[in-house]
C-alpha cells in the first residue's frame, strides 16, 4: 500500500452489516500497542467509531478520511476514550463490499502529516486496483471454508462459539463479551452481580486458554470464521 500512499499502520477488518463488532483479519500494529489499538476498541470504543455511520447508511465502496478536520472527532467520546491514545493524526479507510451485507475495510493510520488532497485523489484513482487485490485475497481466504463447513452469520457463530468447552451460562456471557459489553452491562442484562460475572469470566478464560478479552476476540476470529487464521 505504501506505493499508493504513505502510512504507518494498517488494519484489515470485516463487518457484517447489522453487527457493529468487526473481525480483525490482518494488521501490522506493534505488539506493545495492541492494548491501545484493540483491547480498548473491542471493550466499547467500536460502538462510537465514526466509520460505523458510513457503513450503516452507505454500503458502497469508497475512501473515507477520519481526522479532527473531517468530523467532530475531538469533541467526541470516541476521541477521549480511544482515538487520542493512538497518537494518530489521520485515518484513511478503504471500504469494499465483498458480499451482500458484508464489507472489508482497510484502515490506514498516519502518525505524521494528514494526507493531502492529491494523495487522496491518487488513492481514489487506484481504488479499482486495490479492489481487485482485496477481492482476490478474500476469495483465497473464503476458499478455506471448504475444509469445514461454517455457519454464515456472525450471530450464529457467536451462538456456537465455545459450545464444547463452556456451560450455557458461560457461553451467554461470552457472547456479550464478544459484542463489547462491559462487566456491569452484562450483570445488569443477566440480573446477576458483577462479581459473579468476574468469576464466570475467569472460568471462561481458563477453559479457552486465554488471558485477556483481546485474546478471546482473536480466538473467536480464528476458530469461528472461515476467513481467519
LOPAVO-87193 format. One record per residue (C-alpha): residue in one letter; residue number from 1; x negated, y negated, z. Coordinates in Angstrom, 1 decimal, padded with zeros to 4 digits. Layout:
BEGIN
- aa  i  xx  yy  zz
- A  NUM  X  Y  Z
...
This chain:
BEGIN
- aa  i  xx  yy  zz
- X  1  000.0  000.0  000.0
- X  2  -002.9  -002.4  000.6
- X  3  -003.4  -002.6  -003.2
- X  4  000.0  -004.3  -003.3
- X  5  000.0  -006.4  000.0
- X  6  -002.4  -006.8  002.9
- X  7  -001.2  -005.3  006.2
- X  8  -002.5  -003.9  009.5
- X  9  000.1  -001.2  010.3
- X  10  002.8  000.8  008.7
- X  11  005.7  002.9  009.9
- X  12  007.8  005.1  007.6
- X  13  011.2  006.0  009.1
- X  14  014.6  007.3  008.0
- X  15  018.0  006.0  009.0
- X  16  021.3  007.9  008.8
- X  17  023.9  005.2  008.2
- X  18  026.2  005.0  011.2
- X  19  023.4  006.0  013.6
- X  20  021.1  003.2  014.8
- X  21  018.4  005.5  016.0
- X  22  015.7  006.0  013.3
- X  23  013.4  009.0  013.0
- X  24  009.7  008.3  012.5
- X  25  008.3  010.2  009.6
- X  26  004.7  008.8  009.5
- X  27  002.7  005.9  010.8
- X  28  -000.8  004.6  011.4
- X  29  -000.3  003.0  014.8
- X  30  -003.4  003.4  017.1
- X  31  -002.8  005.8  020.0
- X  32  -003.3  003.2  022.6
- X  33  -000.5  001.1  021.1
- X  34  002.1  003.9  021.0
- X  35  003.8  002.8  024.2
- X  36  004.4  -000.7  023.0
- X  37  005.5  000.3  019.5
- X  38  007.5  003.5  020.1
- X  39  008.4  004.2  023.7
- X  40  009.8  000.7  024.3
- X  41  011.6  000.8  020.9
- X  42  013.3  004.1  021.5
- X  43  014.2  003.2  025.1
- X  44  016.6  000.4  024.0
- X  45  015.0  -002.2  021.7
- X  46  016.1  -000.4  018.5
- X  47  019.7  -001.5  019.2
- X  48  018.7  -005.1  018.7
- X  49  016.5  -004.7  015.6
- X  50  017.4  -007.3  013.0
- X  51  016.9  -004.7  010.3
- X  52  020.0  -002.9  011.5
- X  53  022.3  -005.6  010.4
- X  54  020.9  -005.3  006.8
- X  55  021.3  -001.5  006.9
- X  56  024.8  -001.7  008.3
- X  57  026.2  -004.1  005.7
- X  58  024.0  -003.6  002.7
- X  59  022.6  -000.2  001.9
- X  60  020.9  -001.3  -001.3
- X  61  017.2  -001.2  -002.0
- X  62  015.4  -004.4  -001.1
- X  63  012.4  -006.1  000.6
- X  64  013.2  -007.8  003.9
- X  65  010.9  -010.1  005.8
- X  66  011.2  -010.5  009.6
- X  67  009.4  -013.1  011.5
- X  68  010.0  -016.3  013.5
- X  69  010.7  -018.3  010.3
- X  70  013.1  -015.9  008.7
- X  71  015.5  -015.3  011.6
- X  72  016.1  -016.5  015.1
- X  73  013.6  -013.9  016.4
- X  74  012.0  -015.9  019.2
- X  75  015.4  -016.7  020.8
- X  76  016.5  -013.1  020.8
- X  77  016.4  -010.3  023.4
- X  78  014.7  -008.2  020.8
- X  79  011.7  -010.6  020.7
- X  80  011.5  -011.0  024.5
- X  81  011.8  -007.3  025.4
- X  82  009.9  -005.7  022.5
- X  83  008.6  -007.7  019.5
- X  84  006.5  -010.1  021.4
- X  85  004.3  -007.3  022.9
- X  86  003.4  -006.1  019.4
- X  87  001.5  -009.3  018.6
- X  88  002.9  -009.2  015.1
- X  89  003.1  -012.4  013.1
- X  90  005.0  -010.8  010.2
- X  91  007.0  -007.7  009.4
- X  92  008.0  -006.6  005.9
- X  93  010.5  -003.8  005.5
- X  94  010.9  -002.0  002.2
- X  95  014.4  -000.4  002.1
- X  96  015.0  002.6  -000.1
- X  97  018.3  004.6  -000.3
- X  98  017.5  008.2  -000.7
- X  99  020.9  009.9  -000.2
- X  100  024.5  008.9  000.4
- X  101  024.4  007.0  003.8
- X  102  020.7  007.6  004.3
- X  103  017.7  005.3  003.8
- X  104  014.0  005.4  004.0
- X  105  012.4  002.2  005.5
- X  106  008.7  001.4  005.1
- X  107  007.8  -001.2  007.7
- X  108  004.6  -003.1  007.2
- X  109  003.1  -005.1  010.1
- X  110  000.7  -008.0  009.9
- X  111  -001.2  -009.4  012.9
- X  112  -002.7  -012.2  010.9
- X  113  -001.1  -014.6  008.4
- X  114  002.5  -014.5  007.4
- X  115  003.0  -013.1  003.9
- X  116  003.3  -015.9  001.3
- X  117  006.0  -016.1  -001.4
- X  118  003.6  -014.9  -004.1
- X  119  002.7  -011.8  -002.1
- X  120  006.4  -011.0  -001.6
- X  121  007.0  -011.6  -005.3
- X  122  004.2  -009.2  -006.1
- X  123  005.7  -006.6  -003.8
- X  124  009.2  -007.0  -005.3
- X  125  007.7  -006.6  -008.8
- X  126  006.2  -003.3  -007.9
- X  127  009.2  -002.1  -006.0
- X  128  010.2  000.4  -008.7
- X  129  006.7  002.0  -008.4
- X  130  007.0  002.2  -004.6
- X  131  010.5  003.6  -005.0
- X  132  009.2  006.3  -007.3
- X  133  006.3  007.2  -005.0
- X  134  008.6  007.4  -001.9
- X  135  011.3  009.4  -003.7
- X  136  008.7  011.9  -004.8
- X  137  007.3  012.1  -001.2
- X  138  010.9  012.5  000.1
- X  139  011.6  015.3  -002.4
- X  140  008.5  017.2  -001.3
- X  141  009.4  016.8  002.4
- X  142  013.0  017.8  001.8
- X  143  011.9  020.9  -000.1
- X  144  010.5  022.2  003.2
- X  145  014.1  023.0  004.4
- X  146  014.0  026.0  002.1
- X  147  012.1  027.8  004.8
- X  148  015.0  027.4  007.3
- X  149  018.5  026.0  006.7
- X  150  019.2  022.9  008.7
- X  151  022.3  021.0  009.7
- X  152  022.8  017.8  007.6
- X  153  023.9  015.2  010.1
- X  154  021.9  013.6  012.9
- X  155  024.9  014.2  015.2
- X  156  024.8  018.0  014.5
- X  157  021.1  018.1  015.1
- X  158  021.5  016.3  018.4
- X  159  024.2  018.7  019.4
- X  160  022.0  021.8  018.8
- X  161  018.6  020.4  019.9
- X  162  017.2  022.4  022.9
- X  163  020.1  024.9  022.9
- X  164  017.8  027.8  023.6
- X  165  015.9  026.2  026.5
- X  166  018.3  023.8  028.2
- X  167  021.5  024.1  030.1
- X  168  024.7  022.5  028.8
- X  169  024.3  019.5  031.2
- X  170  020.6  019.1  030.3
- X  171  021.4  019.1  026.6
- X  172  024.1  016.5  027.2
- X  173  021.6  014.3  029.0
- X  174  019.0  014.9  026.3
- X  175  021.4  013.7  023.6
- X  176  022.0  010.4  025.5
- X  177  018.2  010.0  025.9
- X  178  017.6  010.6  022.2
- X  179  020.1  007.9  021.5
- X  180  018.2  005.4  023.6
- X  181  020.3  005.3  026.7
- X  182  018.5  004.5  030.0
- X  183  018.9  006.4  033.2
- X  184  021.5  004.0  034.7
- X  185  023.6  004.1  031.5
- X  186  023.6  007.9  031.4
- X  187  024.5  008.1  035.0
- X  188  027.4  005.7  034.5
- X  189  028.8  007.6  031.5
- X  190  028.5  011.0  033.1
- X  191  029.6  009.7  036.5
- X  192  026.7  011.1  038.5
- X  193  023.8  009.4  040.4
- X  194  020.7  008.0  038.7
- X  195  018.6  010.2  041.0
- X  196  020.4  013.3  039.6
- X  197  019.6  012.1  036.0
- X  198  016.0  011.8  037.0
- X  199  015.9  015.3  038.3
- X  200  017.5  016.6  035.1
- X  201  015.0  014.6  033.1
- X  202  012.0  016.2  034.9
- X  203  013.5  019.7  034.2
- X  204  014.1  018.8  030.6
- X  205  010.6  017.6  030.1
- X  206  009.2  020.8  031.8
- X  207  011.3  023.2  029.8
- X  208  010.5  021.4  026.5
- X  209  006.8  020.9  027.3
- X  210  006.8  017.1  027.0
- X  211  005.8  014.3  029.4
- X  212  007.4  011.2  028.0
- X  213  010.5  010.0  026.1
- X  214  008.3  009.3  023.1
- X  215  007.1  012.9  023.1
- X  216  010.7  014.0  023.4
- X  217  011.7  012.0  020.3
- X  218  008.7  013.3  018.4
- X  219  009.7  016.9  019.3
- X  220  013.2  016.2  018.1
- X  221  011.9  014.9  014.8
- X  222  009.5  017.9  014.5
- X  223  012.0  020.7  015.3
- X  224  015.3  019.4  014.2
- X  225  014.6  017.7  010.9
- X  226  013.6  019.4  007.7
- X  227  011.5  016.3  006.6
- X  228  009.4  016.0  009.8
- X  229  006.3  017.9  010.9
